[in-house]
Amino acid sequence: MSSPIAEVCCPRSGKALGFDAETLNRLTKLVGAWEWKGPNDTLDQSFRTAGFDIHHRRVAKYLQICERMQDIPRHLGQHSGGMVNLRRVI
């Protein structure tokens, strides 16, 4: 399943890349619904199945951005717990 940050940032990235509203809506739905099911199930395969040319410059860049965001946690400050010891006050 895509990360919450990907669901927010991918549409913004697509808008910055200049996709029209209809195309951006289709792309965003693919990212928001993508869930790994097996070795041949990739986000680029989902894009191809939906009829997008993943070699098109803007589509390829959008795909690259979204793939990089997939595993980013909602809050970059998240950690597994514990203590942080510093010499100075945060």
Backbone hydrogen bonds in HBPLUS format (Angstrom, degrees):
<---DONOR---> <-ACCEPTOR-->    atom                        ^
c    i                          cat <-CA-CA->   ^        H-A-AA   ^      H-
h    n   atom  resd res      DA  || num        DHA   H-A  angle D-A-AA Bond
n    s   type  num  typ     dist DA aas  dist angle  dist       angle   num
A0006-ALA N   A0003-SER O   3.06 MM   3  5.19 120.7  2.43  99.2 113.8     1
A0007-GLU N   A0003-SER O   3.11 MM   4  6.47 152.3  2.19 151.4 159.1     2
A0008-VAL N   A0004-PRO O   3.23 MM   4  6.51 136.4  2.43 140.8 151.2     3
A0008-VAL N   A0005-ILE O   3.26 MM   3  5.21 132.7  2.50  93.3 105.5     4
A0009-CYS N   A0005-ILE O   2.78 MM   4  5.86 171.7  1.78 156.8 159.8     5
A0010-CYS N   A0006-ALA O   2.90 MM   4  5.36 158.5  1.95 135.9 142.1     6
A0013-SER N   A0009-CYS O   2.80 MM   4  6.02 151.5  1.88 152.6 161.5     7
A0014-GLY N   A0010-CYS O   2.91 MM   4  6.14 159.3  1.95 153.4 158.3     8
A0015-LYS N   A0011-PRO O   2.98 MM   4  6.22 151.2  2.06 144.8 152.4     9
A0016-ALA N   A0012-ARG O   2.98 MM   4  6.23 155.8  2.04 144.3 150.8    10
A0017-LEU N   A0013-SER O   2.93 MM   4  6.22 136.8  2.12 142.0 154.4    11
A0019-PHE N   A0014-GLY O   3.19 MM   5  5.83 172.4  2.20 158.1 155.8    12
A0018-GLY N   A0015-LYS O   3.03 MM   3  5.16 155.8  2.09 103.3 110.9    13
A0024-LEU N   A0020-ASP O   2.91 MM   4  6.04 168.6  1.92 163.0 166.9    14
A0025-ASN N   A0021-ALA O   2.93 MM   4  6.01 151.1  2.01 143.3 150.9    15
A0026-ARG N   A0022-GLU O   3.09 MM   4  6.40 157.5  2.14 146.9 152.2    16
A0027-LEU N   A0023-THR O   2.90 MM   4  6.17 164.3  1.92 156.6 160.9    17
A0028-THR N   A0024-LEU O   2.85 MM   4  5.92 164.1  1.88 149.4 154.1    18
A0029-LYS N   A0025-ASN O   3.08 MM   4  6.23 156.0  2.14 144.8 150.6    19
A0030-LEU N   A0026-ARG O   3.24 MM   4  6.51 149.1  2.34 142.0 149.7    20
A0030-LEU N   A0027-LEU O   3.09 MM   3  5.19 119.7  2.47  96.3 111.1    21
A0031-VAL N   A0027-LEU O   3.10 MM   4  6.49 156.7  2.16 152.4 158.2    22
A0032-GLY N   A0028-THR O   2.90 MM   4  6.06 169.1  1.91 156.2 159.4    23
A0033-ALA N   A0029-LYS O   3.00 MM   4  5.94 139.5  2.17 139.3 148.4    24
A0034-TRP N   A0030-LEU O   3.07 MM   4  5.89 120.5  2.44 137.0 149.2    25
A0041-ASP N   A0038-GLY O   2.95 MM   3  5.20 160.3  1.98 114.4 120.7    26
A0046-SER N   A0042-THR O   3.04 MM   4  6.40 152.7  2.12 146.6 154.0    27
A0047-PHE N   A0043-LEU O   2.97 MM   4  6.30 152.1  2.05 148.0 155.6    28
A0048-ARG N   A0044-ASP O   2.95 MM   4  6.21 159.6  1.99 146.1 151.1    29
A0049-THR N   A0045-GLN O   2.86 MM   4  6.07 165.7  1.88 153.3 157.1    30
A0050-ALA N   A0046-SER O   3.02 MM   4  6.17 142.6  2.17 139.8 149.5    31
A0052-PHE N   A0047-PHE O   2.96 MM   5  5.37 163.0  1.99 152.1 146.7    32
A0051-GLY N   A0048-ARG O   2.89 MM   3  5.11 156.9  1.94 108.2 115.1    33
A0056-HIS N   A0053-ASP O   3.03 MM   3  5.53 164.6  2.06 115.5 120.5    34
A0060-ALA N   A0056-HIS O   2.78 MM   4  5.83 168.1  1.80 169.0 172.5    35
A0061-LYS N   A0057-ARG O   3.08 MM   4  6.24 154.9  2.14 142.0 148.8    36
A0062-TYR N   A0058-ARG O   2.90 MM   4  6.06 160.5  1.94 147.6 153.2    37
A0063-LEU N   A0059-VAL O   2.88 MM   4  6.05 162.5  1.91 151.5 156.4    38
A0064-GLN N   A0060-ALA O   2.94 MM   4  6.13 158.5  1.99 144.9 150.9    39
A0065-ILE N   A0061-LYS O   2.93 MM   4  6.17 162.5  1.96 152.0 156.1    40
A0066-CYS N   A0062-TYR O   2.95 MM   4  6.16 169.2  1.96 155.3 158.0    41
A0067-GLU N   A0063-LEU O   2.90 MM   4  6.06 161.4  1.94 153.1 158.3    42
A0068-ARG N   A0064-GLN O   3.09 MM   4  6.25 154.6  2.16 146.1 152.6    43
A0069-MET N   A0065-ILE O   3.15 MM   4  6.40 133.8  2.37 140.5 152.8    44
A0069-MET N   A0066-CYS O   3.13 MM   3  5.09 130.8  2.38  94.0 107.3    45
A0070-GLN N   A0067-GLU O   3.36 MM   3  5.32 149.3  2.46  97.6 105.9    46
A0072-ILE N   A0069-MET O   3.17 MM   3  5.38 166.6  2.19 114.2 118.4    47
A0078-GLN N   A0075-HIS O   2.95 MM   3  5.55 165.7  1.97 124.5 125.9    48
